[in-house]
Amino acid sequence: MLKVGINKLLWKRNPISFPRKNLTFEFYKFWKVGFPLLFSASFASFVGSTSEPPKSHFFFESAVCSIPHPAKAHKGGEDTWFVSKDKFSVGVFDGVGGWSEQGVDPREYSLQLSKFSSEATDEKGLKEPREILQYAYDKTRIIGSSTACLASISDNKISVLNLGDSGCMVLRIEPKIEALSKNTSPVVLRTKEQQHGFNFPFQLGPHSRDKPKDADFYQIEFKEGDLVILGTDGLWDNLFDKEIVTYVSDMILAHGGKFDPKEVANDIGAKASKIANDRKCNSPFSVAASQHGYSYFGGKLDDITIIVSKVTTN
């Protein structure tokens, strides 16, 4: 079992930002409402009616799955997200839990980032992830801190910006190729987490050393049908990349290459939540803890937020 003392140890490395909280294992059985805590929808209707992009444009057909930590479900958890009305940009934010020890609600900062990211895209017309994040960061003037991961589609490219331990994976699953070679990896992009130390992610905030300019930037040319998965650390701490790839590939191949982003998001979210509630399994978080000298077993109970976006055109 990990001890809370590690929080203080990591805090000393950077007294103006916080390590993750909840390092001791917490176990909750599924509530009867369990997976109904998922918020998922196809965004043509979820964010309201918006005019469709011109036929020459590709855009994201997106769905969101959000499963709050049981102890934080009353406020919707500390993860937040946005999907732009023009369907060109998406993002997830994860409020850093250490602020709760200072009497600050970690959700508030991440909520402001998502709110102003929407404003940047929907009202200011910003398209590039770094411009969107910088705008949101400059407008957010409250105490707290948060990680951030954004993706945008423009021209023939997908651009991804990541700061902290949230992340993005882009899959290109082509049934004919997959059928010929099971050794072919469908992963065409995968971000790397940014950490100052174990469970101590890069984070944006008024008292943090980390700024939007410190975020890692990625860009690839896309193909129609590419699948973009954005997730907070509640996803990546509980499912290994290979597991996600297998789940999604099997689902898509079983449907002849067709898939519903909502179905994919809900399936991944359910699997991550199951591991998060298992105190005996092996998980990415338990492996990382062991590598840093801590005895930890099982998944990591946390907010889980996933945006699954399909590159498509009408």
N, C-alpha and C positions, 0 to 999 in steps of 0.2 A: 504493500500500500504506500502510496506517496504521501508525504507530509506537507502540510500547508506551509511549513517553513521554507520550502523552495521558493515560494512567492517572494519572501523578503530577500532571499539571496539574489534572485534575478532583478528585483527592484533596485538593488544597490548598483547594478550595472548601468542603470539609466533611471535616475530618480524622477524624471519628468514624464515618464510614460510607464505603462503597466504591463506585467506579464499576464497571461491568461489566468483566470481563477479556476476553481473546481478541479484541482489536481488530485484530490482524494476521490476514490471511485464512489459514485452514487448510483444506486440501482433502483429503478422504478419498473413495476410491471406495467404492461400496456393498460391504459385506461379503456373503459368500454367505448369511449368515443375514439380512442386510439387514432387510427389513420384518418378519421374525419377531420383531424386537425390539419390535414393537407389543404392548402389553397391551390387549386389548379384550374386553369381555364385556357381556352384558346383566345388570344388577345384581340381578335377582331371585335369581341363583345365585352371582354373584361375591362378594358380601359375606356370603354365608350366608343361610340361610332366615330370613325375617322375615315377620311377619303382614302381610297386605295392608291398606292404609288402608281406612276405610269407603267405601262406594260414593259417598257425597256429596263425597268429597275428590278433588281433583286432585293428582297427584304427578308427579315426574320419572322417566321411563323413561330410564336413563342408560347410556352406554358410554364407555370410556376408551381412548384411544390414547396410548401413551407410548413415545417413541423417544429413548433417551439419546444424547448426544454419544459418538462411537466411543471416545474416550479415557477416557470416564467410565462406559462400559457395565458394567464389572466391579462397580460399586457401585450400578448402577441410575440413574445420572445424579444431578443435583442438584435436579431438579424433584420435587415430591411432590403428592399430591392426596387428597381424601376424598369419599366419597358416604355420606350418612347412611343408617342402616338403615331409617328411616321413609320414605326417598326424597323428602324435602322440601328437602334442602340438599346442595349440592355446592361444591367449592372446589379451586383450584390454588395452589401456592406454588413460588417459584423462588429457591433459595439463591443469594446474590450471590457470584460467583466470585472477587472480589478478596480474599476472606478466605484463599484458598489460599496467598497470598504470605506470610501470617502463620502458616502451619502449622495453620490451622483448616480442617476439612472443611466446605465450604459446604452440603453436603447435610444435616448434622445439625440445623441450625436450622430449615430448611424441614420436615424430617421431624417435628420436635417440634410445629410449628404444625399439621401435618395430623393428627398423633396426638391432640392436645388439642382440635382442632376436632371430631373424631369423638367424643371424650369429652363435649364440650359438647352435642352433639345426641343422642347415643345414651344417655348416662347422666344428663345434667342437664336434658334436654328443651328446650334453647334452640332458638329458631326463627329469630330475626332475625339477619342477617349480621353486624351490628356487635356484637351481644352474643356471637355465636360467636367472632368474631375477637378481641374484647377478652379473653374467657375464655382462649383459646389463647395470646394474647400474655402475659397475666399468669402463666400456668403455665410458659411457656418461659423457663428461667433458665440458658441456656448462651450462650457467645460465638458470634456470627455475625449474619447479617441475611438478610432474605428479602422478596420482594414477595408480594402476596396478592390473590386475586380470588375472591369467593364469591357464590353465588346461592341464593336460597330462594324457595319457593312457599308462599303462605299466603292463605287466603280466595280472593279473585279477583285477586291481585296477584303479580307476580314482583319481588323485591327483589334488587338487585345492589350489592355493595360492592367497590371497586377501589382498591388502593394500589400504585403503581409502574407497570411497563410490561407486566404481564400484561393481559388484557382479556376483555371479553364482548361478544357480538353476539347479538341475538334476531331471528330471522327469522319472518315470518308469510307463508307461501307458500300462496296460495289458487288452485288451478288455473284456475277459471273467470275470475277477475280477471286472472291473468297472461296467459291466452290472449287476452283482449280488449285488453290494453295492455301492451306490453313496456316502457313507460316507468314502470310502477308499481314503486316500490322496496319490496321485502319487508322491509327493515330497519326494525324498530320501536324498537330500542334499540342503541346502540353506545357503549361507554365510551371515555373519553379517557385516554391514558397520562399519568402524572405523572412528570416529570423535573426534577431540579435542574440538569441540563445534559446535553449529548449523551452517551448511553449511561451516564447516572448517575441511575438511577431512585430514587424514593421507596422506602424500605425499612424494615421493622420490625426492631428489634434493641436490645439493652441499651445500646449506645453510639450509637444513631441519634437524630437530632432528630425523626424521623417517628414518629407514634403512630397507633393505630387511629382516633382522632378526625379525623385528617387525610385519611382515605380518602374518596373520592367516593362518594356514595350515589345510586342510581337506582331508580325504581320505575315500573312500568307495569301496567295491567290486561291480563291474558292472555286468549287464546282457546285452546280445545282444539286441539292440533296444533302450537302454536308450538314453534319449535326454538331452544334455548338453546345457544350455543357458548361455552365457556370455554377460554382457551388461555394458556399462558405466552408469553413474547416470542419463543420459537423458532417459533411459528406466525405471529405478526403481523409479525416482521422478514423473513419469507420470502414471504409471500403478501399481495398487496394485497387490501383489502376487496372490491373488485369481482370479483376472481378467486374468492374464497370464495363470494360470493353466486351467481356464475354456475355454479360447480361444483355447489353444493347445489341451486339452483333447477332446473337441468337434470336432475339425478338424481331429484328429487321429482316433477317434472312428467312425466318419462318413466314413472313408476310410478303415474300418476293421483292424485298427492297423498299416496300412502302411502310410508313410508320406515322403514328400520331404523337406529336411532342408531349401531349398531356399524358398519354399512356406511359411513355418512356420516363417522364419526370416522376410520376406516381410510383412506378415500379422501382426506380433507383432509390427514391425517398423511403419507401417501405423497407427495402433491404438494409439501408443505412440505419434506419431507426431500430430495426431488429438487432443489429450488431451493437448499437449504442446501449441497448438494454441487456446485453449479455455480459456477465462478469467473468466468464471462463474462456471466451474465445480469444483468438489471436487477431489483432487489429493493427493498422498502421500506427496508431497512437501508442499502443503497448510496445510495439517494436522500437519506436523512436525513444520511448522512455527507457527501455532496457539499454539502448545504445548510449544513453547519457547516465547510466548507472543507477536507475531507479527500478524498483520492483513494482510492476503494475500489470494487472491482468484485465482482459476484456476490452470492450469498446469504450468510447468516451461519450457520456451523455451530454448532449449539447443541443442548441438550436441547429436545425438542418434546413438550409434553403438552397433550392436548385432551380435554375432556369434552363430549360431545354429549348433551343431554337433551331429550326430547320431553315436552311437557305432555299428560298423558293421565289417564284415569280408568277404573277397572274396573267 
